[in-house]
Amino acid sequence: MNKLLAMLILGLSFSGAALILSVPLLFKSKPEQFELMFAAGSAGAFAVFAVSCLVFRKQFNRSLEQ
């Protein structure tokens, strides 16, 4: 469970870094389709990793209490 949570946190950090790097591309006068898809994919991956981390952390805390 610790390794799974660690990998989720690592994925969260990488997707967050990609999201941070993709934000300036959106402020161009005409962003290309690839740039929009990259930003949307990064945001989606960040959301999935964030929710997964919260769910698994809650389950991990419950298993430690028992």
C-alpha positions as CSV (number, residue, x, y, z in Angstrom):
1,M,0.0,0.0,0.0
2,N,2.9,2.4,0.7
3,K,4.4,1.8,-2.7
4,L,1.1,2.4,-4.4
5,L,0.6,5.7,-2.5
6,A,4.2,6.7,-3.3
7,M,3.7,6.0,-7.0
8,L,0.4,8.0,-7.0
9,I,2.1,10.9,-5.4
10,L,4.9,10.7,-7.9
11,G,2.4,10.7,-10.8
12,L,0.6,13.6,-9.2
13,S,3.8,15.6,-9.1
14,F,4.7,14.8,-12.8
15,S,1.2,15.6,-14.0
16,G,1.3,18.8,-12.0
17,A,4.6,19.8,-13.5
18,A,3.3,19.1,-17.0
19,L,0.2,21.2,-16.2
20,I,2.4,24.1,-15.0
21,L,4.5,23.9,-18.1
22,S,1.4,23.8,-20.4
23,V,-0.3,26.9,-18.9
24,P,1.8,29.5,-20.7
25,L,1.1,27.9,-24.0
26,L,-2.6,28.7,-23.6
27,F,-2.0,32.4,-23.5
28,K,-0.8,32.6,-27.1
29,S,-3.0,34.4,-29.6
30,K,-4.1,31.2,-31.3
31,P,-3.1,28.0,-29.3
32,E,-2.9,24.9,-31.5
33,Q,-5.0,21.8,-31.0
34,F,-2.0,19.9,-29.6
35,E,-1.4,22.5,-27.0
36,L,-5.1,22.5,-25.9
37,M,-5.1,18.7,-25.7
38,F,-1.9,18.6,-23.8
39,A,-3.2,21.1,-21.2
40,A,-6.5,19.2,-21.0
41,G,-4.8,15.8,-20.6
42,S,-2.5,17.2,-17.9
43,A,-5.4,18.6,-16.0
44,G,-7.3,15.4,-16.3
45,A,-4.3,13.3,-15.2
46,F,-3.7,15.6,-12.3
47,A,-7.4,15.3,-11.2
48,V,-7.3,11.5,-11.4
49,F,-4.1,11.2,-9.4
50,A,-5.3,13.7,-6.8
51,V,-8.6,11.8,-6.2
52,S,-6.8,8.5,-6.2
53,C,-4.3,9.8,-3.6
54,L,-7.1,11.0,-1.3
55,V,-9.0,7.7,-1.6
56,F,-6.0,5.5,-1.0
57,R,-4.8,7.6,1.9
58,K,-8.1,7.3,3.6
59,Q,-8.1,3.5,3.1
60,F,-4.5,3.3,4.3
61,N,-5.4,5.3,7.5
62,R,-8.4,3.0,8.1
63,S,-6.3,-0.1,7.8
64,L,-3.7,1.3,10.2
65,E,-6.4,2.0,12.9
66,Q,-7.6,-1.6,12.8
